[in-house]
């Protein structure tokens, strides 16, 4: 979305925690305190999902694996409460490490209805939404590309879940949604690009884990 307003993200922070600790602490969190997350926290979460780890000989290496290194999965965000970011729908530009504004407005309630009335989409500061650009994989893998995009999205969601724990945040992954309604919120056509998976992120309500 090169023609849309852009929000630059700060350099990702580097939390220090062992993988064993993160795996033991990870839980699905569906109730949030209402506190916003910071732009620095959001920056790290997005980088952990699918950010660039290094550039070498013209190639850009990312945090999550992808079949054939084709990276057909795109990351969108429904922002409710992030410090310094106007509520709305954004697209994550991996190369620029920035947000591109797709749509203005507090759309958490609409997203919750599209996600089969899962209210956590309205109460969480951010909902990550992953879509697939099918042709990026289809030209090489044919019908099998439709399997690979879900695997790729799963890698990214797991990175997000562990990164959230490292920041003292909680997340919950969501597969139940009316695809057409989510696609309409994002402004994608549902054929060449369509939603696959989502995840809410935020500060857990005190004493709540499940």
C-alpha positions in Angstrom: 0.0 0.0 0.0 2.6 2.6 -1.0 0.1 5.3 -1.5 -1.4 5.1 2.0 -0.4 7.0 5.2 2.5 5.2 6.9 3.5 4.9 10.6 7.2 4.1 11.1 8.0 1.6 13.8 10.9 1.9 16.2 13.7 -0.6 16.1 12.5 -3.9 17.7 13.5 -4.3 21.3 15.2 -7.5 22.4 13.6 -9.2 25.4 15.8 -11.7 27.2 14.1 -15.0 28.1 14.9 -18.7 27.5 12.8 -20.6 25.1 12.0 -23.2 27.8 10.6 -20.4 30.0 8.4 -19.0 27.2 7.0 -22.3 26.3 6.0 -23.1 29.9 4.4 -19.6 30.3 2.4 -19.5 27.1 -1.3 -19.7 27.6 -4.4 -18.7 25.5 -5.6 -15.3 27.0 -9.0 -14.1 26.1 -9.6 -11.4 28.8 -7.5 -8.2 28.7 -6.9 -5.3 31.2 -7.8 -2.5 28.8 -4.3 -1.0 28.9 -2.9 -0.1 25.5 0.3 -1.7 24.2 3.2 0.5 23.3 4.5 1.2 19.8 7.8 -0.5 20.9 5.9 -3.6 21.9 4.0 -3.7 18.7 7.2 -3.2 16.7 8.7 -6.3 18.4 5.6 -8.4 17.9 5.5 -7.7 14.2 9.2 -8.3 13.7 8.9 -11.6 15.6 6.0 -12.7 13.3 7.7 -12.1 10.0 10.4 -9.5 10.2 13.7 -9.4 8.5 16.6 -10.9 10.5 19.4 -10.0 8.0 20.1 -9.0 4.5 22.8 -10.9 2.5 23.8 -11.0 -1.2 20.5 -9.4 -2.2 18.4 -11.8 -0.1 16.3 -10.9 3.0 16.0 -13.6 5.7 12.9 -13.6 7.9 12.0 -14.8 11.4 9.5 -17.4 10.2 10.0 -20.1 7.6 8.0 -20.3 4.4 7.6 -23.0 1.7 10.0 -22.2 -1.1 10.8 -18.9 0.6 7.9 -17.4 -1.3 6.2 -15.7 1.7 2.6 -15.6 0.5 1.2 -14.6 3.9 0.6 -11.0 4.7 0.0 -9.4 8.1 -2.8 -6.9 8.8 -3.7 -5.4 12.2 -7.0 -4.2 13.6 -5.7 -1.6 16.1 -7.9 -0.6 19.1 -5.5 0.7 21.6 -1.8 1.2 20.7 0.0 4.3 21.9 0.7 6.7 19.1 -1.4 4.8 16.5 -4.9 5.9 15.4 -7.4 3.1 15.6 -8.0 1.4 12.3 -6.9 -1.4 9.9 -3.2 -1.4 9.0 -0.9 -3.6 6.8 2.5 -4.5 8.0 5.2 -3.5 5.5 8.0 -6.1 6.2 10.7 -4.4 4.1 10.0 -0.9 5.6 9.1 -2.2 9.1 6.2 0.2 9.1 2.4 0.2 9.2 0.4 1.2 6.2 -3.0 2.6 7.0 -5.8 0.7 5.1 -8.8 2.0 6.9 -9.6 4.4 9.8 -11.9 3.7 12.7 -12.4 1.6 15.8 -13.5 -1.6 14.2 -13.1 -4.1 17.0 -16.8 -4.7 17.4 -17.2 -5.4 13.7 -14.3 -7.8 13.7 -15.7 -9.5 16.8 -19.0 -10.1 15.0 -17.1 -11.4 12.0 -15.2 -13.8 14.3 -18.4 -15.5 15.4 -19.1 -13.0 18.2 -15.7 -13.5 20.0 -15.7 -10.4 22.1 -11.9 -10.5 22.7 -11.5 -9.0 19.2 -13.2 -5.9 20.5 -11.5 -5.8 23.9 -7.9 -6.6 22.9 -5.6 -3.7 22.0 -4.6 -5.4 18.7 -5.9 -8.3 16.5 -3.4 -9.6 14.1 -4.9 -10.9 10.8 -3.1 -13.1 8.4 -4.1 -13.4 4.7 -2.7 -15.4 1.8 -1.8 -14.1 -1.6 -2.4 -17.5 -3.2 -0.6 -17.0 -6.5 2.7 -16.4 -4.8 2.7 -20.2 -4.0 0.4 -21.5 -6.6 2.7 -20.8 -9.6 5.3 -23.2 -8.0 3.3 -25.7 -6.0 -0.1 -25.8 -7.7 -2.9 -27.2 -5.5 -0.5 -28.0 -2.7 0.1 -24.2 -2.2 -3.3 -24.1 -0.4 -1.9 -26.4 2.3 1.4 -24.5 2.6 -0.2 -21.1 3.2 -1.8 -22.5 6.4 1.5 -24.0 7.6 3.2 -20.6 7.0 0.5 -18.8 8.9 0.9 -21.3 11.8 4.7 -20.5 12.0 4.0 -16.8 12.2 1.3 -17.3 14.9 3.6 -19.4 17.1 6.3 -16.7 16.8 3.7 -14.1 17.9 2.5 -16.2 20.8 6.0 -16.6 22.2 7.0 -13.0 21.5 3.9 -11.9 23.4 4.9 -13.9 26.5 8.4 -12.5 26.4 6.9 -9.0 26.7 4.5 -9.9 29.5 1.5 -9.9 27.1 -1.0 -12.6 26.3 -2.4 -13.8 23.0 -5.1 -16.2 21.7 -5.2 -17.6 18.2 -8.5 -17.5 16.2 -9.5 -19.7 13.3 -13.3 -19.3 13.6 -14.5 -16.4 11.4 -16.8 -15.6 8.5 -14.1 -15.2 5.8 -16.2 -12.9 3.6 -16.9 -10.5 6.5 -13.2 -10.3 7.6 -12.1 -9.9 3.9 -14.5 -7.0 3.5 -13.1 -5.2 6.6 -9.6 -5.6 5.1 -10.7 -4.6 1.6 -9.4 -7.8 0.0 -11.2 -9.8 -2.7 -11.4 -13.2 -1.1 -10.1 -14.9 -4.2 -6.6 -13.7 -5.0 -6.2 -12.7 -1.3 -8.1 -14.1 1.6 -8.0 -14.3 5.4 -6.5 -17.4 7.0 -6.0 -16.9 10.7 -6.1 -14.2 13.4 -4.7 -13.6 16.9 -5.6 -11.1 19.6 -2.8 -9.6 21.7 -2.8 -7.5 24.9 -2.1 -7.2 28.6 -3.9 -10.0 30.4 -6.5 -9.1 33.0 -4.9 -9.6 36.4 -5.2 -13.2 37.5 -6.7 -14.5 34.3 -5.3 -17.3 32.2 -6.9 -20.3 30.7 
